[in-house]
Amino acid sequence: MSVFRRRHLCSLTAALALTAAVPATTAAAPPDSPAALREVMFVGNNWDGTADVIASSGDFARIGRIDVVPDKKQRMAEINADPIKWIYFMAIRNSVGEGHDQFVDDMYSTPDGTAMVVSRPSFADVVSLDLASGRINWRFPVSGYRSDHMAVSPDGRRVAVSASTSNTVHVLDIVSGKELGRFATGDKPHENVFTQDGTYIYNMAIGDVNTQTDAPWLDWTKGDRRITVVDATTYKQVKVIDMRAQLDAIGLKDHSDAVRPAVFSPDESKLYFQVSFFNGFFEYDIATGKITRTKTLPKNPATSDDRTTFVNDSRHHGISMSPDGSKLCVAGTMDDYATVVDRATLQEGPLVAAAKPYWATVSGDGKSCVVSESGTDQVTAIDFATGKKVVSVPVGDHPQRVRLARVPAGWTGPEAG
């Protein structure tokens, strides 16, 4: 049987928000965190409004499930009472949501493992959910009308969240929800990444991904797309990286410069990133500021080359790296596969069939790449060593972000009532 699956994908209408979906990072447990914690994976079921908690390795079995919108009636009442909020809410549903509401984009656990912090795009907020009771600890409404990708600091104490429509990133205390700072970005901030030492935050702004002006000659209509690097203490801008000039320099003027998911090499000397519309990825040298290698991955013959059919402009969306830095794992979203790529040679391995894989991360033991299959509501583990599928486990409706996290040992879900 072919590794590819034929899927009918509808054109998207123009809207005011951007897509959801970035590389996984895991906060190291600080010295004062409780010892009785279990490492797990959070899987955000975007259209369900739930998050599954699964084992971080082995059989990846489901441990429990969290309702991430326990306050749905209250939030909907607020939206219905405000015409502007209602317009944005419906725009999100009919564009990036593909006809569905976006209730969970990104998730992390607090250092003590007692709470899950979640960004909820359709509700334009971030909330902390008590893992024992399922109740909301705190809520932070972002500026503008949509929240998106988050990143957690290496010590696990701060979380950065993109506010899509206000071109802002908020940095919050993960325990209290207090805003510690904010910074301006390019148009439609998307992914955030802390450097390993916690010194800098990288934000990737991807511009308008929901318009139909997808032809290369109309690329200028997509907005100001750039990587903004800020000091993670002062939140002041350190530098801006413009990939337009770098792509032009290697003769790829018809390629989008909207940097989508990205991952650093272990020594942070290289950045590997995907861009809109492209079935592949690039290697960028941090020191020289130049793109050093380009990898084009196979196309699914059943996938149209019509850019307007790509969900949120992303042909491939999801990239991760094995802990030793030897392998990359790529989610070929519109081409319905995932594959492991040798970092030294850039040779891809087997194309593992996957239905609209939307994210790629690394298992707790570092042996597997874990991709979310939003088309079949499951997550699939692929062995880094062989490039072959290990196991698939069912989750909720339209899984997207998958993050390593910690919960109390013995936890199985919120208490009844």
Backbone torsions as a table, in degrees:
resi	resn	phi	psi	omega
1	MET	NA	139.1	179.6
2	SER	-61.2	147.2	176.5
3	VAL	-72.7	-11.2	-176.9
4	PHE	-96.4	149.6	176.3
5	ARG	-123.3	130.7	179.8
6	ARG	-77.8	126.8	-179.9
7	ARG	-130.6	140.7	175.9
8	HIS	-90.8	119.3	-175.2
9	LEU	-119.7	125.6	-175.3
10	CYS	-84.9	150.5	173.6
11	SER	-66.9	148.5	-178.1
12	LEU	-100.1	146.0	176.1
13	THR	-83.9	155.8	177.9
14	ALA	-64.8	149.1	-178.6
15	ALA	-156.1	-176.0	-172.8
16	LEU	-104.7	4.7	-175.5
17	ALA	-131.0	172.5	-179.5
18	LEU	-117.1	173.4	-174.5
19	THR	-72.5	160.3	174.1
20	ALA	-91.7	160.8	164.0
21	ALA	124.4	NA	NA
22	VAL	NA	175.0	-175.1
23	PRO	-72.3	145.4	-177.4
24	ALA	-78.7	142.5	170.4
25	THR	-131.1	151.5	-178.9
26	THR	-124.4	129.1	178.6
27	ALA	-74.7	133.3	175.1
28	ALA	-72.6	141.4	-179.7
29	ALA	-69.9	125.4	179.6
30	PRO	-70.3	163.3	-175.0
31	PRO	-58.2	-29.0	-175.6
32	ASP	-93.0	8.7	-179.9
33	SER	-78.7	151.0	-178.9
34	PRO	-61.3	148.4	-178.1
35	ALA	-78.9	-29.0	-173.6
36	ALA	-83.6	64.4	178.4
37	LEU	-120.7	150.9	177.6
38	ARG	-115.8	132.9	175.5
39	GLU	-77.2	134.6	-178.6
40	VAL	-140.4	-175.4	169.6
41	MET	-124.3	135.0	170.8
42	PHE	-92.9	131.9	176.2
43	VAL	-119.9	116.3	-178.2
44	GLY	-86.2	115.1	177.7
45	ASN	-91.8	92.2	-166.0
46	ASN	-58.5	-44.7	-175.9
47	TRP	-82.9	-22.9	178.2
48	ASP	-73.5	-37.4	-169.0
49	GLY	79.2	32.2	177.7
50	THR	-133.5	166.3	172.3
51	ALA	-133.0	124.7	174.7
52	ASP	-86.1	143.6	174.8
53	VAL	-111.0	118.6	-176.6
54	ILE	-123.8	162.7	175.8
55	ALA	-61.0	145.4	-174.4
56	SER	-84.6	-4.3	178.1
57	SER	-163.3	-173.4	179.4
58	GLY	69.9	-119.3	-178.6
59	ASP	-89.8	-4.2	178.4
60	PHE	53.6	33.0	-176.8
61	ALA	-66.8	148.9	179.1
62	ARG	-72.8	135.5	-179.0
63	ILE	-103.4	-38.0	-178.6
64	GLY	-171.2	178.5	-179.4
65	ARG	-140.2	142.8	-179.5
66	ILE	-117.4	134.1	169.5
67	ASP	-81.6	115.0	-176.6
68	VAL	-92.9	-0.5	177.9
69	VAL	-126.3	53.6	179.6
70	PRO	-65.0	-18.4	179.5
71	ASP	-101.5	24.6	-173.4
72	LYS	-56.5	-44.0	-178.6
73	LYS	-60.9	-42.0	-179.9
74	GLN	-65.9	-44.7	-179.0
75	ARG	-64.9	-41.4	-179.3
76	MET	-66.5	-34.9	177.6
77	ALA	-63.7	-40.5	177.9
78	GLU	-64.4	-43.0	-179.4
79	ILE	-65.4	-44.6	-178.8
80	ASN	-67.3	-20.6	-180.0
81	ALA	-88.6	-7.1	-176.5
82	ASP	-124.7	109.3	-176.3
83	PRO	-56.4	-38.8	-178.7
84	ILE	-68.9	-45.3	177.0
85	LYS	-60.0	-38.6	-179.4
86	TRP	-65.1	-40.9	179.1
87	ILE	-61.7	-46.2	179.1
88	TYR	-65.9	-40.1	178.5
89	PHE	-58.3	-45.7	-180.0
90	MET	-70.4	-34.1	177.5
91	ALA	-63.9	-41.1	177.3
92	ILE	-62.9	-45.2	-179.8
93	ARG	-59.4	-43.8	-172.0
94	ASN	-90.6	0.1	178.9
95	SER	-121.5	-91.1	-178.1
96	VAL	-62.1	-28.1	179.6
97	GLY	-80.8	-5.8	179.2
98	GLU	52.4	39.2	-179.8
99	GLY	93.1	4.0	-178.5
100	HIS	-125.0	157.5	173.8
101	ASP	-80.6	148.2	180.0
102	GLN	-104.1	102.6	-173.3
103	PHE	-101.3	-16.0	176.5
104	VAL	-149.0	122.7	174.5
105	ASP	-104.0	-58.2	-172.7
106	ASP	-133.3	155.5	-175.3
107	MET	-148.1	144.4	171.2
108	TYR	-144.2	160.0	173.9
109	SER	-97.9	154.8	173.4
110	THR	-74.0	160.5	-177.2
111	PRO	-56.1	-33.5	-179.0
112	ASP	-87.1	0.4	175.9
113	GLY	73.6	13.6	-176.5
114	THR	-94.0	-12.3	-176.0
115	ALA	-141.7	153.4	173.0
116	MET	-110.2	128.5	177.5
117	VAL	-104.3	126.6	-169.0
118	VAL	-130.3	134.9	169.2
119	SER	-93.5	134.9	-175.5
120	ARG	-122.8	97.7	-172.8
121	PRO	-54.5	-49.6	-175.6
122	SER	-66.1	-24.5	178.4
123	PHE	-99.6	2.6	174.7
124	ALA	51.8	47.4	-177.3
125	ASP	-152.4	176.0	170.3
126	VAL	-128.1	134.8	177.7
127	VAL	-128.6	154.7	172.1
128	SER	-108.4	125.1	-178.3
129	LEU	-110.1	127.3	176.7
130	ASP	-68.6	122.3	-175.2
131	LEU	-72.0	-20.2	178.7
132	ALA	-80.5	-41.9	-175.1
133	SER	-106.9	-21.5	-175.0
134	GLY	82.6	0.5	-178.6
135	ARG	-82.5	158.7	-179.1
136	ILE	-81.1	126.5	175.4
137	ASN	-81.5	-46.7	178.0
138	TRP	-153.8	161.5	178.7
139	ARG	-136.6	134.2	177.3
140	PHE	-122.9	107.9	174.5
141	PRO	-72.9	127.6	179.3
142	VAL	-79.0	163.4	174.3
143	SER	-69.2	145.4	-177.9
144	GLY	82.8	-149.1	-167.6
145	TYR	-130.1	12.0	178.3
146	ARG	-158.8	132.4	172.6
147	SER	-99.8	159.1	-173.4
148	ASP	-144.8	-136.8	-176.2
149	HIS	-60.6	150.5	176.0
150	MET	-126.0	170.6	171.1
151	ALA	-148.4	146.2	178.9
152	VAL	-110.0	143.5	-179.6
153	SER	-68.4	157.7	-178.3
154	PRO	-56.7	-30.5	178.2
155	ASP	-86.0	-0.9	175.8
156	GLY	78.1	6.1	-171.1
157	ARG	-99.4	-13.0	179.6
158	ARG	-128.3	147.4	176.4
159	VAL	-130.3	131.5	178.6
160	ALA	-103.6	132.6	-178.0
161	VAL	-130.0	135.2	177.2
162	SER	-81.7	133.2	172.4
163	ALA	-104.7	100.2	-167.1
164	SER	-55.3	-48.1	-169.8
165	THR	-88.5	-6.0	178.8
166	SER	-111.1	3.4	179.6
167	ASN	53.0	49.3	-175.5
168	THR	-137.8	145.9	168.2
169	VAL	-115.3	127.2	175.3
170	HIS	-98.1	140.2	174.2
171	VAL	-114.4	122.2	-173.5
172	LEU	-116.8	150.5	166.9
173	ASP	-70.7	122.3	-170.9
174	ILE	-69.5	-22.7	-179.1
175	VAL	-87.0	-44.6	-174.7
176	SER	-97.1	-21.4	-175.5
177	GLY	81.6	3.1	179.7
178	LYS	-70.2	137.3	177.3
179	GLU	-75.3	125.5	179.3
180	LEU	-94.9	-23.6	-179.5
181	GLY	176.2	174.9	177.2
182	ARG	-154.6	160.8	176.4
183	PHE	-148.7	155.2	-179.6
184	ALA	-83.0	150.8	-178.3
185	THR	-132.2	-173.1	169.7
186	GLY	-75.9	-167.3	-177.4
187	ASP	-74.8	129.7	178.3
188	LYS	58.8	71.3	176.9
189	PRO	-58.5	141.5	-172.9
190	HIS	-125.4	-99.4	-175.1
191	GLU	-78.8	146.0	173.0
192	ASN	-123.3	140.5	178.5
193	VAL	-138.7	124.9	170.4
194	PHE	-84.3	142.3	170.8
195	THR	-71.2	161.2	-172.3
196	GLN	-60.6	-32.3	180.0
197	ASP	-88.8	2.5	178.0
198	GLY	74.6	12.2	-176.4
199	THR	-77.8	-39.1	-174.8
200	TYR	-127.3	157.3	170.0
201	ILE	-120.2	129.2	173.7
202	TYR	-101.2	128.3	173.9
203	ASN	-119.5	132.9	178.7
204	MET	-105.5	116.4	177.1
205	ALA	-97.5	126.7	-171.5
206	ILE	-107.5	0.2	177.1
207	GLY	72.1	-165.3	-175.8
208	ASP	-82.8	106.9	-177.6
209	VAL	-100.0	4.8	-177.0
210	ASN	-112.0	6.4	176.0
211	THR	-86.7	166.0	178.2
212	GLN	-96.1	7.2	179.2
213	THR	-86.2	66.2	-171.2
214	ASP	-97.1	-9.1	178.8
215	ALA	-64.5	144.8	-178.5
216	PRO	-52.5	-37.3	-177.3
217	TRP	-71.6	-13.1	177.3
218	LEU	-103.8	11.7	-175.7
219	ASP	-58.5	-30.5	-178.3
220	TRP	-62.9	-20.2	-179.3
221	THR	-75.8	-10.6	-174.5
222	LYS	-77.9	-11.2	174.9
223	GLY	103.3	-171.0	-176.5
224	ASP	-85.1	99.5	-178.3
225	ARG	-106.5	122.1	-176.2
226	ARG	-161.0	164.0	172.1
227	ILE	-98.3	123.6	176.5
228	THR	-104.6	125.3	178.4
229	VAL	-109.0	126.3	-178.9
230	VAL	-125.9	156.0	171.8
231	ASP	-69.5	126.3	-174.4
232	ALA	-77.8	-0.3	175.3
233	THR	-102.8	-45.5	-178.0
234	THR	-95.2	-20.1	-176.7
235	TYR	64.9	25.3	175.1
236	LYS	-91.0	144.5	-179.9
237	GLN	-66.0	131.9	178.2
238	VAL	-99.6	-44.6	177.8
239	LYS	-162.7	165.6	175.4
240	VAL	-123.3	133.2	177.6
241	ILE	-108.7	119.7	-179.8
242	ASP	-107.1	107.1	-178.3
243	MET	-76.2	-11.0	178.8
244	ARG	-60.2	-48.0	-179.1
245	ALA	-64.5	-36.5	-178.3
246	GLN	-71.7	-38.9	176.9
247	LEU	-67.3	-41.2	177.8
248	ASP	-61.3	-37.7	-177.1
249	ALA	-64.2	-26.2	179.3
250	ILE	-105.2	18.4	172.6
251	GLY	80.9	18.5	-178.0
252	LEU	-110.0	55.9	-178.1
253	LYS	-69.0	-18.4	179.5
254	ASP	-90.3	0.9	178.8
255	HIS	-91.1	143.9	176.6
256	SER	-69.4	149.7	176.3
257	ASP	-105.0	17.9	177.8
258	ALA	-80.8	102.0	-178.2
259	VAL	-74.6	121.3	-177.8
260	ARG	-98.1	-139.9	176.9
261	PRO	-54.0	145.4	-178.0
262	ALA	-148.0	155.8	179.3
263	VAL	-145.8	139.2	176.6
264	PHE	-84.4	152.9	167.1
265	SER	-69.6	161.2	-177.7
266	PRO	-54.4	-35.0	179.4
267	ASP	-90.1	3.2	178.5
268	GLU	59.3	25.4	175.5
269	SER	-87.1	-20.4	-178.5
270	LYS	-128.0	146.1	174.0
271	LEU	-120.2	127.1	177.1
272	TYR	-106.9	126.6	-172.9
273	PHE	-143.5	154.4	174.9
274	GLN	-104.2	156.9	175.4
275	VAL	-129.4	163.7	178.6
276	SER	-56.4	142.7	171.4
277	PHE	73.3	-7.1	-170.4
278	PHE	-103.5	131.2	175.7
279	ASN	-89.7	75.2	-179.2
280	GLY	166.3	-161.1	-179.2
281	PHE	-155.2	172.3	-178.6
282	PHE	-124.6	154.2	172.0
283	GLU	-109.3	126.7	-176.9
284	TYR	-120.4	128.5	179.9
285	ASP	-88.0	119.5	-175.2
286	ILE	-65.5	-41.0	-175.9
287	ALA	-67.0	-44.4	-176.8
288	THR	-89.7	-18.3	-178.5
289	GLY	71.7	30.4	-177.2
290	LYS	-128.4	150.0	171.5
291	ILE	-76.2	123.2	-174.3
292	THR	-102.0	-27.2	178.2
293	ARG	-148.3	150.9	177.2
294	THR	-124.4	132.8	176.5
295	LYS	-120.5	118.6	173.8
296	THR	-99.3	126.1	-179.0
297	LEU	-99.8	161.5	-176.9
298	PRO	-60.3	149.0	173.5
299	LYS	-94.5	147.2	170.1
300	ASN	-80.6	122.5	-179.0
301	PRO	-61.9	-18.3	179.0
302	ALA	-85.2	-7.3	-178.5
303	THR	-93.5	126.5	179.5
304	SER	-67.5	146.2	174.3
305	ASP	-86.2	1.8	177.0
306	ASP	-68.5	111.5	-174.9
307	ARG	-60.8	-27.9	-177.7
308	THR	-70.5	-10.3	178.4
309	THR	-92.2	-6.0	-178.8
310	PHE	-79.7	128.0	-178.9
311	VAL	-62.9	118.5	179.1
312	ASN	52.3	36.7	176.6
313	ASP	67.7	5.6	-173.1
314	SER	-102.9	107.2	174.4
315	ARG	-74.5	-48.5	173.2
316	HIS	-118.7	132.1	-174.8
317	HIS	-145.5	100.7	179.4
318	GLY	136.8	120.3	179.8
319	ILE	-149.5	136.2	177.8
320	SER	-141.9	171.5	-177.0
321	MET	-135.2	141.5	176.1
322	SER	-63.7	150.9	-176.6
323	PRO	-55.0	-32.1	-179.7
324	ASP	-83.9	-2.9	177.0
325	GLY	79.1	7.6	-175.6
326	SER	-87.0	-21.8	-175.5
327	LYS	-131.7	145.6	171.0
328	LEU	-110.6	150.6	174.8
329	CYS	-123.8	129.3	-172.7
330	VAL	-123.3	132.4	174.4
331	ALA	-93.1	113.0	178.4
332	GLY	-88.7	75.5	-167.0
333	THR	-50.3	-60.4	-176.0
334	MET	-78.2	-16.5	179.9
335	ASP	-95.2	2.5	172.4
336	ASP	57.9	48.5	171.7
337	TYR	-156.5	166.3	168.6
338	ALA	-130.8	152.1	-178.7
339	THR	-150.4	150.2	175.4
340	VAL	-96.5	132.7	-176.8
341	VAL	-118.2	131.7	175.6
342	ASP	-69.3	124.6	-174.4
343	ARG	-69.4	-33.0	-178.0
344	ALA	-70.3	-44.7	-174.1
345	THR	-100.4	-17.0	-173.3
346	LEU	62.4	24.4	175.7
347	GLN	-86.3	126.8	178.7
348	GLU	-80.0	154.4	176.7
349	GLY	-93.3	-155.3	178.9
350	PRO	-58.7	145.8	174.6
351	LEU	-89.0	108.8	-176.1
352	VAL	-88.4	119.2	-178.2
353	ALA	-57.4	131.1	179.3
354	ALA	-153.6	136.9	-175.6
355	ALA	-89.9	106.8	-178.6
356	LYS	46.9	60.8	177.8
357	PRO	-65.8	129.7	-169.0
358	TYR	-113.8	-5.5	-177.5
359	TRP	-161.6	156.3	176.2
360	ALA	-140.6	130.9	177.6
361	THR	-139.3	-170.7	-176.1
362	VAL	-120.1	137.9	179.8
363	SER	-65.5	163.9	-178.3
364	GLY	-60.9	-34.4	179.4
365	ASP	-86.9	-1.3	176.9
366	GLY	76.2	3.8	-175.5
367	LYS	-88.0	-21.9	-172.7
368	SER	-127.8	151.6	166.3
369	CYS	-92.7	135.0	-179.9
370	VAL	-116.6	121.2	-179.8
371	VAL	-114.5	146.1	174.6
372	SER	-93.4	125.0	177.7
373	GLU	-98.2	93.7	-175.9
374	SER	-69.4	-19.7	-179.2
375	GLY	-80.4	-21.6	-179.2
376	THR	-127.0	10.1	175.3
377	ASP	54.6	56.4	175.4
378	GLN	-152.6	162.8	169.9
379	VAL	-113.4	145.6	-175.5
380	THR	-127.6	133.1	177.3
381	ALA	-99.6	134.4	-179.8
382	ILE	-123.2	129.6	-177.5
383	ASP	-70.4	124.6	179.6
384	PHE	-62.6	-36.1	-175.0
385	ALA	-69.2	-42.6	-175.3
386	THR	-104.2	-19.4	-175.9
387	GLY	76.3	10.7	-176.7
388	LYS	-104.4	154.0	179.3
389	LYS	-64.1	137.0	177.5
390	VAL	-99.9	-53.4	-176.5
391	VAL	-163.4	154.2	170.8
392	SER	-123.6	140.6	178.4
393	VAL	-129.8	138.9	-179.2
394	PRO	-72.5	143.8	175.1
395	VAL	-135.7	-160.7	-176.3
396	GLY	-84.9	-167.0	-171.6
397	ASP	-75.3	117.2	175.3
398	HIS	62.9	66.3	175.4
399	PRO	-66.5	140.0	177.4
400	GLN	-128.5	-89.3	-176.9
401	ARG	-70.1	140.4	174.4
402	VAL	-128.9	126.0	-176.9
403	ARG	-133.2	141.5	169.9
404	LEU	-69.6	143.5	-176.4
405	ALA	-154.3	-178.6	176.8
406	ARG	-135.1	140.7	175.2
407	VAL	-132.2	162.7	176.8
408	PRO	-57.6	140.5	176.9
409	ALA	-57.7	133.5	-179.4
410	GLY	88.3	-3.7	179.9
411	TRP	-64.9	136.7	176.6
412	THR	-130.5	-1.6	179.8
413	GLY	142.1	167.9	178.6
414	PRO	-62.4	150.6	179.0
415	GLU	-67.0	152.9	-179.1
416	ALA	-65.0	147.1	178.3
417	GLY	81.9	NA	NA
